[in-house]
């Protein structure tokens, strides 16, 4: 990792085969570690988008789309991405969320989901934009 300022550090998390929250321990010298009950890191399972309904809507946007899949998490950072445009998502369950399609001039947009605002699903699910 690297020290950015007296209040901020940057580091790369190691891979994990399990999901969940783990304590975060910080050291500036590799010997003395600091930890706090408020300093945790959360590993999420990979999000999988299996289908969406409806799979098409107006290029003007505004279509409420239900996405079905696995490992959706109730989070303030839960979002859908239509092509390059990210929109907030509404959590229904770990296998269903909803998003409103944004305006788009493309005929098709790949749709992906993030639980944390950073890591998006790798999917081949697409939304078709049509003339109203």
N, C-alpha and C positions, 0 to 999 in steps of 0.2 A: 504494500500500500504506500500511500504518500500523504504527507502532511500538507494540507492546503492553507490552513490558518490555525489560530489558537482555538477555534471553535469547529473546525471541519477537517475530516480526513476522507480519503478515498481508498477503497480497497476492492478487490475482486473476491467474490464468495466462492468457496470450493464447491464442487459438485456434490449433490446429495441424492441418495436413492429413495429417501423418505420425504414426506412433506410435514410441515408444522413449524412451530416457533422454537428457536434455540437461543440461548444466551449469547450475547456478543461480548467478547473480551478484547481489550485493546492494550497494546504495549508499544512503547516508543523505543525500547531497547531489546526486546525479545526475551526478557527475563521477568520483569515486573509487569503484571497484567492488572488492568482496571476492568471492573464489571459493575453493572447496575441492574436492578430489576426492571428498569425502564429502557435498557439497551438490549433489544432483541432483534433477531433477523428471522424473517418468515420465508420458508421454502413452500412454494405452491406446486401442486401437480400440474403438468402441462394441460392447458385448455384444449379441448377438442370440440370443434363445431361440426356437427354431422348433417344438419339440415336447417333450412329457414323457411318460414311461412308468413306471408306469401314470398315467392322468390322473384317478384317483379313489382314495379310501381312507377309512378310518374317521375320524369326527370326533374320536375319542380321540387321533389322531395316531399316529406311529410307522411310517408307510408309507415305505419306501425308494423314492425317486423318482429316476429317471435323466432328466436334462435334456440335450437335444441342441440344438446351435446353432453359433454362431461366436464366435471371439475370447475364449474362456475362458482365463484366465491362472492359472498356479500361483502362489498368493499366500496369505499368512496372513489376508488380508482377503477372500478369496473366500467369498461368502455367497449364500444364496437368501432371498427374502422371499415369504412366503405371506400375502397381504393386508397386515397391518401387523406381522406377526411375522417377525423375521429369524433364520435358523438357519445354522450353519456348513455349508460345502459341501466335498465331497471331489473333488479334481481327478483326472480320468482322462486327458483330452486337451484340446486347444484346441476340440474340438467335442463333448465329453461331460463332464458333472460329475454328482454325485449328492448329494442332500439327503434328510433325514428330515423328513416333514411334521410340523408342530407341531399341538397340540390346537387345535380351532377350532369355534365354534358356528355359523358361517355355512355356507350350503350350497355356495357357491363362493368361491374366493379367487384373485385375480390372482397370478401367479407371475413374479417378476423376479429378476435376478442382478446382483451387483456384484463387480468384481475388486478394488476398492480400499476398500470399506466406505462409500463416499460416493455414487458415481454408479451408479444402478441402471438396468438395461435398460428400455426402453419396449416393452412387449409386450402382446399380447392373449391370452397363454397362461393358462389357468386350471386349477385343481385342484378337483375336486368332492369335497366331504365328504359321506359317507353314514353312516347308522346301521350299527353292526356286526352 
